[in-house]
Amino acid sequence: MLALALILIGATAISLLLGRYPIDPAQAVAMLVSKIVPVDPIWTEQQATLFFNVRLPRILLALMVGCCLACAGAAYQGTFQNPLVSPDILGASQGAAFGAAVAILLGVSSFATSLFAFGFSLLTVLLVLLISTRARGNHMMVVVLAGVMVSSLFQAGVSYAKLVADPTDELADITYWLMGSLTGANMRDIGMVLPIMLIGCATLFALRWRINILTMGDDEAATMGVNARRTRIVVIIAATLVTAASVCVTGMIGWVGLVIPHLCRMLVGADYRRLIPASMLMGASFLLIVDDVARLATTAEIPIGILTAFVGAPFFLYLITRKKKL
């Protein structure tokens, strides 16, 4: 765990210095300190603008989103007792995509687009849960099937939005949003989603020992005084909140919530008391490093969702083909 924390600190420090316009370490430290105590400037006004308005918000958002998606993925996998579950299992990402597409067609601001995405993301999951309460059979299986169904419905809505979008601007905006990016990161977006992320992640962190019990089955949970159904609902709500908050400001970024928990299991085991915090740390580091590659690898920035897929898909193939039980 300490190693993961040190990697996170190191990756953050290096990311602050990297970019098309490099910043000296002394300048970076001085600019950060200047927000606490007055110091003599050793940086230019342009460097300060770049650092505080572009680079720092982007790094903070990468850390937050990576932490949330990985944490939500681990929580979902434990709650559904399925190692191949990811944060978008209940359709949160597809709902957010539809909301963003509608907002883009309406021509609203980027901030309003994020609000649309967040609202439709929550609406999607609420619809899934309502459907599952009215269906019979294995509750967890019904929830998953309802998620697949509702996701397909909203995905069809996104496809229709792309069909009617103006190909000169709206279609490109929708397509770029669907690929995921941290390009437009700003402190306003961070301020909007930070409280939601903190509440959701804190809830999952506090319930991590109960997720351990859920993996033993409902009967075992009952003997230990844990209400399995109530715990699942709380975990699902918390994981959905952080997923929706992440997707609404970055677009669709896949694979983080699937890959990172499995990597952490290899390092710290399947105990969720260690797996949840380890996933938070590794998820934040992973997305930050991938974003560094996205903005520096080529002259034209690569959407981060493409890079996470390049990493996640081969790892997923490894997971389903290796002999050891997942």
C-alpha positions in Angstrom: 0.0 0.0 0.0 2.8 2.4 0.8 4.4 1.7 -2.5 1.2 2.6 -4.3 1.0 5.8 -2.4 4.6 6.7 -3.2 4.0 5.9 -6.9 1.0 8.3 -6.8 3.0 11.1 -5.3 5.8 10.6 -7.7 3.5 10.5 -10.7 1.7 13.6 -9.6 5.0 15.5 -9.1 6.3 14.5 -12.5 3.0 15.3 -14.2 3.1 18.9 -12.9 6.3 19.4 -14.8 5.5 17.6 -18.0 3.9 19.3 -21.0 4.5 21.1 -24.3 5.7 24.0 -22.2 7.8 22.5 -19.4 7.9 24.1 -16.0 11.0 24.0 -13.8 10.6 22.1 -10.5 11.6 25.1 -8.5 9.0 27.2 -10.3 6.3 24.6 -9.7 7.0 24.5 -6.0 7.2 28.3 -5.7 3.9 28.7 -7.5 2.2 26.2 -5.2 3.7 27.8 -2.1 2.6 31.3 -3.3 -1.0 30.2 -2.8 -0.2 29.8 0.9 2.4 32.4 1.7 3.8 35.4 -0.3 7.0 34.5 -2.3 9.0 36.4 -4.8 7.9 35.2 -8.3 10.4 33.3 -10.3 7.9 32.5 -13.0 6.2 34.4 -15.8 2.6 35.3 -15.8 2.0 32.9 -18.8 3.5 30.1 -16.8 1.2 30.8 -13.8 -1.8 30.9 -16.1 -0.8 27.6 -17.7 -0.1 26.0 -14.4 -3.2 27.0 -12.4 -5.8 27.1 -15.2 -4.8 24.2 -17.4 -2.3 21.8 -15.9 -3.3 21.6 -12.3 -7.0 21.2 -12.9 -6.3 18.5 -15.4 -4.1 16.6 -13.0 -6.6 16.9 -10.2 -9.4 15.7 -12.3 -7.4 12.7 -13.6 -6.6 11.7 -10.0 -10.2 12.1 -8.9 -11.8 10.2 -11.8 -9.2 7.4 -11.8 -9.7 7.0 -8.0 -13.5 6.9 -8.3 -13.8 4.6 -11.3 -11.4 2.0 -9.8 -13.1 2.2 -6.4 -16.5 1.8 -8.0 -15.3 -1.1 -10.1 -14.0 -2.9 -7.0 -17.2 -2.3 -5.1 -19.4 -3.5 -7.9 -17.3 -6.7 -8.4 -17.7 -7.5 -4.7 -21.4 -6.6 -4.5 -22.4 -8.5 -7.6 -19.9 -11.3 -6.8 -18.7 -11.1 -10.4 -15.0 -10.3 -11.2 -15.9 -9.1 -14.7 -18.3 -6.4 -13.6 -17.3 -2.8 -14.4 -18.8 0.6 -13.2 -21.0 1.0 -16.2 -22.8 -2.3 -15.5 -26.0 -0.4 -14.6 -25.9 1.9 -17.6 -24.5 5.0 -15.9 -22.1 5.7 -18.7 -24.7 5.2 -21.5 -27.2 7.4 -19.6 -24.5 10.1 -19.3 -23.7 9.8 -23.0 -27.3 10.3 -23.9 -27.6 13.3 -21.6 -24.5 14.8 -23.1 -25.7 14.2 -26.7 -29.0 15.9 -25.9 -27.2 18.9 -24.4 -24.9 19.2 -27.4 -27.9 19.1 -29.7 -29.5 21.9 -27.6 -26.4 24.0 -27.9 -26.0 24.6 -24.2 -22.7 25.4 -22.4 -20.1 22.8 -21.4 -21.1 23.2 -17.8 -24.8 22.5 -18.6 -23.7 19.5 -20.7 -22.0 18.1 -17.6 -25.2 18.6 -15.6 -27.3 16.9 -18.3 -24.9 14.0 -18.3 -24.9 13.6 -14.6 -28.7 13.9 -14.4 -29.3 11.3 -17.1 -26.7 9.0 -15.6 -28.6 8.9 -12.3 -31.9 8.6 -14.1 -30.6 5.5 -15.9 -29.6 3.7 -12.8 -32.8 4.7 -11.0 -34.8 3.2 -13.9 -32.7 0.0 -13.7 -33.4 -0.3 -10.0 -37.1 0.4 -10.4 -37.3 -2.3 -13.1 -35.4 -4.8 -10.9 -37.8 -4.3 -8.0 -40.8 -5.3 -10.1 -39.2 -8.4 -11.6 -39.0 -11.8 -10.1 -36.1 -14.2 -9.8 -32.5 -13.7 -8.6 -32.3 -10.1 -7.7 -28.7 -9.5 -8.6 -29.2 -11.2 -12.0 -32.3 -9.1 -12.7 -30.4 -5.9 -11.9 -27.6 -6.8 -14.3 -30.1 -7.8 -17.1 -32.1 -4.6 -16.5 -28.8 -2.6 -16.7 -28.1 -4.3 -20.1 -31.5 -3.5 -21.4 -31.6 0.1 -20.3 -28.1 0.7 -21.5 -29.1 -0.6 -25.0 -32.0 1.8 -25.0 -29.9 4.8 -24.2 -27.2 3.7 -26.6 -29.9 3.7 -29.3 -30.8 7.2 -28.3 -27.1 8.3 -28.7 -27.0 6.7 -32.1 -30.1 8.6 -33.1 -28.6 11.8 -31.7 -25.6 11.3 -33.9 -27.8 10.7 -36.9 -29.6 14.0 -36.6 -26.6 16.0 -35.4 -25.1 18.7 -37.6 -22.1 17.0 -39.2 -20.1 20.2 -39.2 -19.9 20.7 -35.4 -22.5 18.8 -33.3 -21.5 15.3 -34.6 -17.8 15.9 -33.9 -18.6 17.2 -30.4 -20.7 14.1 -29.6 -18.2 11.7 -31.0 -15.3 13.4 -29.1 -17.3 13.3 -25.8 -17.9 9.6 -26.3 -14.2 8.9 -26.6 -13.5 10.5 -23.2 -11.0 13.3 -22.5 -9.6 15.5 -19.8 -8.9 18.4 -22.1 -11.6 20.8 -20.8 -10.8 20.2 -17.1 -11.3 23.3 -15.0 -11.8 24.2 -11.3 -15.6 24.8 -11.8 -16.1 21.2 -12.9 -13.9 19.9 -10.1 -15.9 22.0 -7.6 -19.2 20.5 -9.0 -18.2 16.9 -8.7 -15.8 16.9 -5.8 -18.4 16.8 -3.0 -20.2 13.9 -4.7 -17.0 12.0 -5.2 -15.9 12.5 -1.6 -19.3 11.3 -0.2 -19.4 8.3 -2.5 -15.8 7.2 -2.0 -16.0 7.7 1.8 -19.1 5.6 1.9 -17.5 2.7 -0.1 -14.3 3.0 2.1 -16.4 2.8 5.2 -18.4 -0.2 4.0 -15.4 -2.2 2.6 -15.6 -4.7 5.4 -19.3 -5.3 4.7 -18.4 -5.9 1.0 -16.2 -8.7 2.3 -19.2 -10.2 4.1 -21.3 -9.9 0.9 -18.9 -12.1 -1.0 -19.7 -14.9 1.5 -23.4 -15.0 0.6 -26.6 -13.6 2.1 -27.0 -16.4 4.7 -23.5 -15.9 6.1 -24.1 -12.1 6.2 -27.3 -12.6 8.1 -25.5 -14.7 10.8 -23.0 -11.9 11.2 -25.7 -9.3 11.6 -25.3 -7.6 8.2 -28.4 -6.8 6.2 -27.1 -7.9 2.7 -29.9 -6.3 0.7 -29.6 -3.0 2.4 -25.8 -3.0 2.2 -26.0 -3.8 -1.6 -28.3 -0.9 -2.2 -26.1 1.5 -0.3 -23.0 0.3 -2.1 -24.7 0.5 -5.5 -25.9 4.0 -4.9 -22.5 5.2 -3.7 -20.7 3.5 -6.6 -23.2 4.9 -9.1 -22.8 8.4 -7.7 -19.0 8.4 -8.2 -19.3 6.8 -11.6 -21.9 9.4 -12.7 -19.8 12.3 -11.3 -16.7 11.0 -13.2 -18.4 10.4 -16.5 -20.3 13.7 -16.6 -17.1 15.7 -16.7 -14.7 13.5 -18.7 -16.9 11.6 -21.1 -16.8 7.8 -21.4 -13.6 6.3 -20.0 -13.7 2.6 -20.0 -11.7 -0.3 -18.5 -10.3 1.5 -15.5 -13.0 0.1 -13.2 -12.4 -3.4 -14.6 -8.6 -3.6 -14.9 -7.4 -1.8 -11.8 -9.2 -3.9 -9.2 -7.8 -7.1 -10.8 -4.3 -5.7 -10.7 -4.7 -4.7 -7.1 -6.0 -8.2 -6.3 -2.7 -9.6 -7.5 -0.9 -7.2 -5.2 -2.9 -7.1 -2.0 -5.3 -10.1 -2.3 -9.1 -10.2 -2.3 -9.7 -8.7 1.1 -11.8 -5.6 0.3 -10.4 -3.8 3.4 -7.2 -3.5 1.5 -8.5 -3.8 -2.1 -10.7 -0.7 -2.0 -8.0 1.7 -0.8 -5.4 0.0 -3.1 -7.8 0.4 -6.1 -8.2 4.1 -5.2 -4.5 4.7 -5.2 -3.7 2.7 -8.3 -6.7 4.0 -10.3 -5.6 7.6 -9.7 -2.0 6.8 -10.7 -3.1 4.8 -13.7 -5.4 7.5 -15.2 -2.9 10.2 -14.5 -0.1 8.4 -16.3 -2.4 7.5 -19.2 -3.4 11.1 -19.5 0.2 12.2 -19.6 0.7 9.9 -22.6 -2.5 11.2 -24.2 -1.3 14.8 -24.1 2.4 14.2 -24.9 2.6 11.2 -27.3 1.6 13.0 -30.4 1.1 16.6 -31.6 -2.6 16.0 -31.7 -3.9 14.9 -28.3 -5.3 11.4 -28.1 -8.7 10.9 -26.4 -7.9 9.1 -23.1 -10.7 6.6 -23.6 -8.8 5.2 -26.6 -5.7 4.7 -24.6 -7.5 3.0 -21.7 -9.0 0.6 -24.2 -5.6 -0.2 -25.7 -4.4 -1.1 -22.2 -7.6 -2.7 -20.9 -8.6 -4.9 -23.8 -5.4 -7.0 -23.8 -5.5 -7.3 -20.1 -9.1 -8.5 -20.2 -8.1 -11.1 -22.8 -5.4 -12.2 -20.4 -8.0 -12.5 -17.6 -10.4 -14.7 -19.5 -7.7 -17.0 -20.9 -5.5 -17.6 -18.0 -6.0 -20.9 -16.2 -6.1 -19.5 -12.7 -9.6 -18.8 -11.4 -10.6 -15.1 -11.4 
